[in-house]
Structures are given as C-alpha cells and as structure tokens.
Amino acid sequence: MNIDKVFKIFCDNLFQRKELMTEDNVRYYWFASMLREDPVLEHYTMEYPYNTKVFEQTKNQAKKELDFLYINGNESYCMEIKFHRNPDPKATFAHTDAAGSLFNDIIRLSLFEPGKAFSEQKHTCILPPETKRLFLYVTDEEMDKYLENETGFTLNQKYREKLKEFYIPNGEAYQSFEFNDVPKTFKNSALDALDSNKYNLSSIPGIKLLKQGMYENIESESFKNKSCHIRLYEVEAR
C-alpha cells in the first residue's frame, strides 16, 4: 500500500467534490483511494469495535469503534478520521471542544486493540507487529486558523501554543505533547469516555506529521471560504 499515492488521490478527489461534505464522506473518500491501491475488500473493515478495557464502562457501555482498519498479511493500518467544518458562519463555533476531540481520537488510536464484534463472539483479529496508526484530519478555514493560533485570542496562550506545535510541528520525528492549564472544555473532550483511573492529558502519545495539503477554491460549499486543509499523522502505539 503506497500511502503517498493514496493521500494524493484522496486530496484530488476531495478538491473536485461539489456536493455537501460530511465526516462519513471523508471516510468513504479515503476508503475509495485505498481501493485504487488494493481492490481486495476482504482487507478492509470500517467501524471495528475497540477492546473496551480502555473506556469507562458506565458511559454508554463504552461502545467505541475504530473508523478504519486495513490488514493485508503483515501490512496493517488502523485509522481514526476527523472532519471539522463550520456549517453556519453566523454562529459561534465550538473551537475548544473540537480541539479536544482531536486528541481523544489520537489517544484512543494509540491504545487500539480489536474488540469483540458481538458479546457472544471472541474476536479473532490480531494486529501485525508492523501495524501503523494513522490519524487523518480534514478541516475548513475555521479550525485551521484556531489551531494555527491566528484568531487573535489572548487567553490560554500556553495551551494555544501547544495546539500550534501539534498542527505545525517542527521536524519529522515523533513529538510528545503534555497539556497543562487547559480549558475545562478541552480536557473533558480530550478524555471523554476514557477510563479516568488510567488516562489523563499525559497519555497523549507521540505524533508525527506525514503529509499535508491545503486547497483554495474547493468546489464544495461545505468549506468555509472554500478553503480545505488536510493533514495525515502517524501515532505511536502504547
């Protein structure tokens, strides 16, 4: 699987879309792009259940599912995919909650182990040792400016600088992130449903930016100011 080619196909197709864009659409576009490299459907699973041991069992029975799993022999990718857009430019967008949700996906992804598909069945899927964990993020101008710290906010500057380090990292190595003095909304969103006895904001794994793209004048009206920003990260396993 050539992820560089997959990323390019994905970005090109996203740029050409004219209709409404949703998070499910983003997932399907990525799936379709991978199918160009490997057309064997048996290698793909969408919405694969997590092993629930990392979640608070009292919160919605901790029914969490991985967005995308690919296994072909020893080659394997597990992925979380996030899409943020501002559907109403006249309304206030929940930037802080959205930022926290990115790290919730990243923490969960680092902990992913296949769980049971049904309570009466044991899972048979074992991740190959070479499995890579990828986090795909697509957003419009709204969250792009927030994460780049270009929105003119003066509060919580240390927190905002950490977000910028994540969004625009220096170098190609894994970077670790530990947030202190963060807004309560961010913390709650980042740790939502995780077992609070095991995980906190120190649980954020190492993250490496693999690919990025930025497109102006995108066809779909779903993107604020017709601007689309795409990033693909690799996440360290825990």
Steps between C-alpha positions, in 0.01 A plus 500: 500500500657828385363755749655790308295406194190441709533844657537669162198319354298587810591870486433525126156340536409716798591812305263403219197422717210741443234366738463516881802357684452302821738300720363177354573634153860564604532141623356361175730717290801361689366147461451551125854637471647192671293274277690643204815346651343179632155397364462196730204588727590224745792716617277783625275547801318819592368566852703223667414474874761607752597276787295672770761471776623856436155655549281588794249217499225717645505746210276374220645154565814635335393395150779651294604400151812562295421688180712289269713184517710358216685168531678323216738245646760688703400837353241670718357846562250601764354847461287762663361767269373840610325770298426845641311772321294799599153437354374845600748792474256718695511269804780462754702187430604281797874519431617377840276195502603419142870528589452261793326249275813475285704378794225266614526326164880498519514353852245231410686418179825447691319251725302317232467125531225317312204420720201270471263563213216346702485414868466129431798480265872522562694721265751322277680805362855547626689807382832426327807637682562740207157663534504876445248732664392791284291802591345687207372852565302712255372845587394830354641843573321521837709243691808560288526855631424391856767229501753733337427749782413774253160591639617775733411328829717609793380250763664164566806578292706200618215271402464676165872469430482124568218471248711683244795265566268209424353658190827640362774278647871562463697218338398148406545312830226397737402781735349451844236734638409564861240767558487698826259776603254421225137611468264259673308448175817384325589256778150354516489451125852353479432243774135427421403137578858398583561323831590791729692266732745419221515794261548877517652773284843345563375201298529680166738286289778607268368645173672550165367699204532290183316698234311826468306685235321832468251584229336830413186538290385148580179407318282400798311777677549305827839666551510850646646741245550195276820415687593138584790390723608136522752335731606139544677409824662181624433419866722292726346191655479468880 
